Amino acid sequence: MRVTVKDGRAIKVSGDPDHPPTQGVLCTKVSRYAERTHHRDRLLTPLRRIGRKGEGRFEAIGWDEALRLAADRLKPIAARAPEAIVPYSYAGTMGLVQGESIAARFFNALGASRLDRTICAAAGAAGLRYTYGASLGMHTEYYEESELILIWGSNPIASNLHFWTRAQEAKRRGAKLIAIDPYRSLTAEKCHQHVALKPGTDGALALGMIDVLIREGRIDREYIGAHTLGFDELKARAAEYPPARVARICGIEEQVIVDLARAFGSTKKASIRLNYGMQRVRGGGNAVRAIACLPSLTGAWRERSGGLLLSSSGWAPVNSSALERPDLLPGWPSRLPRIVNMNAIGDALLNPGGGAFGPKIEAMIVYNSNPVAVAPDSEKVAAGFAREDLFTIVLEHFQTDTADFADLILPATTQLEHLDVHKSYGHTHVMANLPAITPVGESRPNTEIFRGLARAMGLSEPALFETDEQIASKAFRWDDPALAGQSWNTLKTAGWAQLKLADAPFASGGFRTPSGKCEFYSERLKQEGLDPLPDYLPPYESADGAPELAARYPLAMISPPARNFLNSSFVNVESLRSTEGEPHLDIHPADAYARQIADGEMVRIFNDRGSMQARARVTDRAREGVVVGLSIWWKKLAPDGCNANQVTSQALTDLGGAATFYDCLVDVEPVH
C-alpha cells in the first residue's frame, strides 16, 4: 500500500504497482483507509466512563491519569488472582508487532488467562495442519494458468479481489470457473456453474467426489503411492458416500456430484480456492480435510497451477516465541494459566467462577477486536460486558459497540501511523509496514499502550519495554531458507519480500506432516481420540442434526461478509455504509410466500437466542430453506440496535475450537 501525504494528513492510499499480488489495486474497503484514519469520530484522547455501561457516555482525561486508573484497578486483581484478567483480541490490527508482541508479553508476565483466538479460521487451519502439516497452499499468481478453478465457500469479489483478478484471467484463457456456495453471490453469478449446496454439507460433497474419483480411476496412483498416507482407509470412508447419498445430504442433483468429480479428475491444471465460510459449521475442520485430499488424489499438485489454497500463512517463518515470550509465564512450561475460548466469551463473562472453569473474570482488556458486535450469541456477550463489577479497558480507533461498555477507552493508532511487520494468508510475500503519518491526536500504538500499562503497574521485565524496531527485527526466523538473504533492514528498505518457495510446492511431496506426506489418515488425530479420517458431520442446527429444532426454526441462516465491510472494521465509514444502505435479508420466493413476506418489507429474524430486524429482499440468490444476511453491522448503526450475532451460537467446530456462525437455524416473520 502506498500513502499520499499532504500537510501531515493521509489524503490517498493506493496499491503498490510493483508488488506482484497487489499490482496497484486495493479493494473497495481499504481504498477508503485515509477516510477512516481521519474520520471525524476518531478517538483522540483517553476516555473515562461517566455513564452506565453500554450508554456510551465518557469524559476525556490525560494519558497519565488513564494509565494510573488502569494500574490501580488491575494491580490488586493481578496480585490476588491473575487469571481473573482476560485479554480479548483478534485481527483488527493484523501485524506481528501491533498484534501479539508486547501485549502477549504483558499478559504472560502477569500470569493472566490465555485467549483461544479461534473466531475466524481455526477449524480450517486445524484441517490443513492434520492433512498438510500447516496452513500451506499454492501461489495466488498461478491460478491464472489453471484450466479449472473450484471457488469453494468463497466470494472473492467481496473478500479476495487479488485472487479474483487471477481467476478472471484464467477465465479469459479458457478456464472453467465453478462456485460452490449455498448463496448465489456476486462471484457465483460470474462463474460458469454454481453448485448451491445446503450450508454445512461441504464435507459430504468432497467425500462424494472422492468416491467417484476412486471408483472411476481418475486418480494419480503414482503420486498417491509416493506422497500420501492412508489411501485404502480413505477409499473405504468415501465408499460410504456414494453420489446418491451425497445428493440427499447436500440438496443437489446426483449428476452434479459425478460431473464435478469427473471435471476435477480429468483436468491436469485443476485448482481449488477455499475460503473460511465453509468451515464455520460443526464439521468445518473435517470438511477442509476432505477437500484438501482432492489435489493429492488427482496429482494436481504436480502443476504450479494445480492444488489448493485456503491459507498460505504457514509458509512465513514467524518467530512466535520471540514475539510473545511464553517463558515469561510464571511456572512455564509446566503450569499454564487457564484458556478462555473467545467464541464462548458470553458464557465466560456470565460464569460466576469456581470449579473447573476457574476464577470469575474480573477484568478484560480488549484490543484489535469488537466482541459485542462480532462474537456469537450477542445477548450474552452484551450482558457479560454490562456487569458493573467487571473492569474493562478497550484500545480502539472509534467508539464501537464494545467501547460503549468500557470503563476506560485508550486511543490506538491505525496502520498508517505505526510500525509493523506482516505475513500474508492470501499470497507468499512478507511486508514491512512503516508509518506514513504521525499519530492522530493523542493516539498511541498498541505496543506503546502496553508498555505504559506495564510501567504503571511497576513491572520491570526488560522484554516489556523493547522498542517496535527491536520487536520487528525478531518477528521472523531470518535464517529460514524461505527468507535467505533477508533481514529486517532489507525488508524495511524494499517494503516487501517474496518467500523463496518452489513454484509447485508439493510437486514432489514435502508436506510438513510427521510423515512428510499428505495424510488422508492422521495418526495424530487418532492419538487425540478423534477420527483419523475425514468424515461428514451434520450441522448442529439442521434437519439431520436436530430435527426437533429444525421443525421450530426451519430456515438455515448464513451471514457472510458484506462487500463494503471487513467484519466490523469499516461499518462507520459513511461512504461504505451508505453503499450497503441498511441490513438486508435475502430470502427465497417460496420461503417468503409461505410467510407472507413481501419484497422490501421489514422482517424479524429470530430463534431461541435472540432476534434482529432487516429489510427483506425476495430473491432466488438464496436457495430455498436458506436466508442470507450480509454482515457485520455495528449494532448501534442498525435500525433496531441488533445484528446477525443475536441469533448465532457459541457452539464450537469439530477441530480447532472455532466459531459456528453459519450453523444457525432461524425463522422469519414480517414486522407489523
Stockholm file with secondary structure:
# STOCKHOLM 1.0

chainA/1-672         MRVTVKDGRAIKVSGDPDHPPTQGVLCTKVSRYAERTHHRDRLLTPLRRIGRKGEGRFEAIGWDEALRLAADRLKPIAARAPEAIVPYSYAGTMGLVQGESIAARFFNALGASRLDRTICAAAGAAGLRYTYGASLGMHTEYYEESELILIWGSNPIASNLHFWTRAQEAKRRGAKLIAIDPYRSLTAEKCHQHVALKPGTDGALALGMIDVLIREGRIDREYIGAHTLGFDELKARAAEYPPARVARICGIEEQVIVDLARAFGSTKKASIRLNYGMQRVRGGGNAVRAIACLPSLTGAWRERSGGLLLSSSGWAPVNSSALERPDLLPGWPSRLPRIVNMNAIGDALLNPGGGAFGPKIEAMIVYNSNPVAVAPDSEKVAAGFAREDLFTIVLEHFQTDTADFADLILPATTQLEHLDVHKSYGHTHVMANLPAITPVGESRPNTEIFRGLARAMGLSEPALFETDEQIASKAFRWDDPALAGQSWNTLKTAGWAQLKLADAPFASGGFRTPSGKCEFYSERLKQEGLDPLPDYLPPYESADGAPELAARYPLAMISPPARNFLNSSFVNVESLRSTEGEPHLDIHPADAYARQIADGEMVRIFNDRGSMQARARVTDRAREGVVVGLSIWWKKLAPDGCNANQVTSQALTDLGGAATFYDCLVDVEPVH
#=GR chainA/1-672 SS CEEEEETTEEEEEECCTTSTTTTTCCCTTGGGHHHHHTCTTCCCSCEEECSCTTTCCEEECCHHHHHHHHHHHHHHHHHHCGGGEEEEECSSSCCTTTTTTHHHHHHHHHTCCEEECCSSSHHHHHHHHHHTSSSCCCCGGGGGGCSEEEEESCCHHHHCHHHHHHHHHHHHTTCEEEEECSBCCHHHHTSSEEECCCTTCHHHHHHHHHHHHHHTTCSCHHHHHHHEECHHHHHHHHTTSCHHHHHHHHTSCHHHHHHHHHHHHTCTTEEEEECGGGGSSTTHHHHHHHHHHHHHHHTGGGSTTCEEESCCGGGSCBCHHHHHCGGGSTTTTTSCCCEEEGGGHHHHHHCCCBGGGBSCCCEEEEESCCHHHHSSSHHHHHHHHTCTTCEEEEEESSCCTTGGGCSEEEEBCCTTTSCEEECCSSSSEEEEECCSSCCSTTCBCHHHHHHHHHHHTTCCCGGGGCCHHHHHHTSBCTTSGGGTTCCHHHHHHHSEEECCCCSSTTTTCCCSSTTSSEESSCHHHHHTTSCSSCCCCCCSSSTTTCHHHHHHSCEEEECCBCTTCSTTTTTTCHHHHHHHCSCEEEECHHHHHHTTCCTTCEEEEEETTEEEEEEEEECTTBCTTEEECCBCCCGGGSTTSCCGGGTCCCCBCSSTTCBCTTCCEEEEEECC
#=GC SS_cons         CEEEEETTEEEEEECCTTSTTTTTCCCTTGGGHHHHHTCTTCCCSCEEECSCTTTCCEEECCHHHHHHHHHHHHHHHHHHCGGGEEEEECSSSCCTTTTTTHHHHHHHHHTCCEEECCSSSHHHHHHHHHHTSSSCCCCGGGGGGCSEEEEESCCHHHHCHHHHHHHHHHHHTTCEEEEECSBCCHHHHTSSEEECCCTTCHHHHHHHHHHHHHHTTCSCHHHHHHHEECHHHHHHHHTTSCHHHHHHHHTSCHHHHHHHHHHHHTCTTEEEEECGGGGSSTTHHHHHHHHHHHHHHHTGGGSTTCEEESCCGGGSCBCHHHHHCGGGSTTTTTSCCCEEEGGGHHHHHHCCCBGGGBSCCCEEEEESCCHHHHSSSHHHHHHHHTCTTCEEEEEESSCCTTGGGCSEEEEBCCTTTSCEEECCSSSSEEEEECCSSCCSTTCBCHHHHHHHHHHHTTCCCGGGGCCHHHHHHTSBCTTSGGGTTCCHHHHHHHSEEECCCCSSTTTTCCCSSTTSSEESSCHHHHHTTSCSSCCCCCCSSSTTTCHHHHHHSCEEEECCBCTTCSTTTTTTCHHHHHHHCSCEEEECHHHHHHTTCCTTCEEEEEETTEEEEEEEEECTTBCTTEEECCBCCCGGGSTTSCCGGGTCCCCBCSSTTCBCTTCCEEEEEECC
//
